[in-house]
Amino acid sequence: MSESSPAQTIRPRDRSRTYDIVLLGATGFTGRYVALELARRYLGSDLRWALAGRNLKKLERVRAELAEIDPSYAAIDLVIADSKDRVSLDALAASTSVVCTTVGPYAKYGSDLVAACVAVGTDYCDLTGEVHWARDMIDAHQEAAEASGARIVNFCGFDSIPSDLGTFMVQEAAKERHGKTCNEVRYYMWRVSGGFSGGTVDSMVNTIESIKERPELRKVLANPFALAPEGDRTGPRQPNRMSPHYSEEARGWLGPFVMAPVNTRVVHRSNALLGHEYGRDFVYSEVMRTGTGARGAMMAAGITVGLGALLASLGADAIRPLVQKYILPKPGEGPTPEAVEAGFFEARIFGDVDGEVVEGKVRGERDPGYGATATMLSEAAVCLALDGEDLQSPAGILTPASAMGHTLIARLRDAGMTFEVS
């Protein structure tokens, strides 16, 4: 069975399993924020969820923190599961409608969990930004997921919901206004306040190490269509936005956006899975807006040089340990609660159709890598769990837009995020 002809009969989503959602990695820095988000947003609802991890005492501490929100959470179930223990993962997957996991890097810790979910038709969502691993999961499990009814949805955090759902929103608006989609979409990270997460850094390092072990990945990762279904992994030439430049449209200077090599691949996979609704000649790009005047130009140049230096240092065996130890955040570490609350991001998305421009905006409150990401991942999990029967998406290895589209946008709006088209 191919990705172009997915299964039409999928597992009934009748809430017959013990849980709607099991959150794996609840004791980690990001996982704890997801747990708090679920607890606050769905207090008093009929959502049946549990916390999972490998350390009971740490799980009990997170549960005690949830009980401070409401005493009823003192009774929330705790599930012991280890990413390296397939038996425990099989039991976890069979117990729930959805597994929501923050345990990365996913190339190290996520493959067995995906296999366990696929085997029993359990829906799944994660925070990965690892294109090479997602490609491995597509190649290994697409047909089996279609057959079992599992929806495996990667990239459900800052990588790549703003890009993926923002583009989907702009394209839907273009269809409503002009009867056709945009042949080109340009995504600008307009404003952002927040820092690198330790998990993001660890994923970057894992990707670099994987390329050293599997040199063929360099060619895969360089392909904008790397995540598209087999047979759709070529397309029109895409823009290369790696040098600073000024944009009249953005009214400011632009530099490279660190997440573009991930997000662009996800958007192109969505286009393919949606039947090439954006067109087979669709062009997509992402950049960071740095401001106006001399200061904006200097910042754009600084981002360009700094990003290049970071990637070079992470790729150098002699330097990487020092950079990780003394400069970059470590996995499991993160900003203070005050810094998380003070953060935000805002993206602007411009699409061209018949000489007209459709402009969209996506905004999230709180630090994008932690607070906003917790909102996005938790709402994706709830969407799969509670709205899964009504979603029109087939089973398989999916993207946020191809799996949940309008339904997830509505949930994210309810959770305080902005998705709007002017």
Secondary structure by P-SEA (a helix, b strand, c coil): ccccccccccccccccccccccccccccaaaaaaaaaaaaaccccccccccccccaaaaaaaaaaaaaaccccccbbbbbbbcccaaaaaaaaaaccbbbbcccccccccaaaaaaaaaaccccccccccaaaaaaaaaccaaaaaaaccccccccccccaaaaaaaaaaaaaaaaaccccccbbbbbccbbbbbbbaaaaaaaaaaaaaaaacccccccccccccccccccccccccccccccccccccccccccccccccaaaaaaaaaaaaccccccccccbbbbbccccaaaaaaaaaaaaaaaaaaaaaaccccaaaaaccccccccccccaaaaaacbbbbbbbbbcccbbbbbbbbbccccccaaaaaaaaaaaaaaacccccccccccccccccccaaaaaaaaaaaccccccc
